[in-house]
């Protein structure tokens, strides 16, 4: 795989030479890759015994819309994805912020590619935030505001939007999403619509990704309806017309809903399908290093990690039950180890996870199982960002001791794994390297119709991002 660009270059040279009638010796000599060693063959063979059907874990390519899980009420199409990609990163949709951040932030402020589409810091900040840093780690609240309580900050870790196509419901407690047959159809309607922040978007009967996108426009003070840049910028006007013409499912919805559904369609295409493990599943047995292959063997074998992290996203499979999707393994809350801008009240639902939404004590402290792809891009892991590296999480799970003394309903699968230090090292190598897609930049537009900076557009962010 790694030699393919070189082969293409040589082919180009030869074709050019033939076209000119000249005979030119290739300037690059391509040496075929060495055969797999006995150790590599042994490791690969062992891993293949655990993965009898690669399709169980294979993530489709981002333009393979038919094979990407999607909401039947919001089919993925090229026009939606094109519009959604721009709007997701557009800083011009924050024209009437209450935190003094007009034209300064976007959806990507808390879900940006350099941090694996998570927030680059412990607490995601939208309206009322400033700065960026290298991968969002320097974003902070604007303390010059007279009223800092209006800052739009998250009371819990900002989940990644990477691989969200494989999530039926969204957020750590699954509060967004109410499509037919979803796990939220069993939740009391009053709690589903009113618990915590308003969730009236659940009345639309959409899947989790779509529901969160609709709700997020209002919650995060974005402007994508009438009178916004979506109606005043010629490029956006043309893109909206194209989406309406090509998609029957959005012809009658409001402009704001059309924008949200386009963002959701784009989010479903943000997939870690170029990671070494995915290349290995497609047949390139040299895509992963020996240590990564050994780590994958630990993951699917002795470590039993796939008992909880399953399906293509290594989160939970499509159509998972509530018990398959949510677990209590004793992670601490956001304000336990982090300096945050506000403390979550002890009786607020975010501390109880799924139980805070359902009201069922048996669901207390259960949080959604996240995807494991691109964790190495973040220094903040867990629903409360209580871990600073993949190794810390692996060692925590290997020890099997809850860090939150208040946590209840600890899952019986959370117990000491008795992995050796060498096995821990291999497992970390697989998660950090084998599951890391190094090309997430492909999901970021080079420029925006507004002409503003992509992701963040405040003065300090422009300096940090090198954006004029």
C-alpha angles and dihedrals in degrees: 000000000000091000095053097091088052091051091051090052092052091048090052091053093050094046091050090050093050091049091056094047091242128122111229126178112230112258092212122060111208115210114201115241115267117257118264113275122238088256092052091047091049092049093046093047091050092050091049090058088063095043104051093160115036090190088072088070103026117120115208122237115268095251093048091095096167092062098043112096108250145168111263087219091057112036116196112248134168094247093052093047091049093052094040093052091057096043092048090060099031115120091185092077092074097076100137106035120162094212096063094259102121110167091354112103141035142186086278091061088082097024109042130157099237089065095043090269091301128107112285092223137046096267122035113230126193120159110029095027131118139191131021115207119196100316103004095283093124097053110123143165118277099245091185089078115109091224112035091178090079092063111119101234130152121247090208136029115296104245118227120257089211110118093359089143084083094057120091093192130024139233127031093290096038094241096150121070131060106173121150110289095008121141089253093066086082093054117100107264095229092054093045092053103037113021109120111330116015113277101184087137085080087072089074092071093230130145121264099267092050094043093051092048091053093046093042094064091065099033093052095040098244125161115219102136135080113331094021128114087270088072100035102044112080094216093053092045090055093046092050091050089050092051092050093048095049101039123059092189093068103036094099101035125100120267092251092053091047089053092049093048090049090052089050091050089052092047090055089060093054095102133156091228096137097059117121092251091054090049089049090052089052090057106271099125091182095057092093126053120242090257091051092050090049089049091051088052089054090046095054095030130034095002092056088207091145090063086079104015102057141143126048094306092046087234111092129319124262108273093023120168121240091260091052092048103043130047139173111223099152104257114167126246127260096261095047096083104005134078099235133179095242135012120237111240112248092241096047118116097238090074092055097049114199090001090060088062103038098037088223111132089211087067095052115130093006113135131183118272106245130216114264097215120117095001088140090071092066133067091196119072135170129041088284096037088239094146128068102196144020088249091058091054093046091050091047092054091043090055093044097208118133115236094202108073090196095057116119135189093037107195114248089228089066101087137117112300096198093218116167120239089255091053090049089052091051092047091051090049091054096047096042098041110013092050097041118107103203095194106065088129086084088075094058122084116234091224140003130234088241091058089231127128118286116249100358130020107182117120097261093044090053088055093045093048095042090237120153 
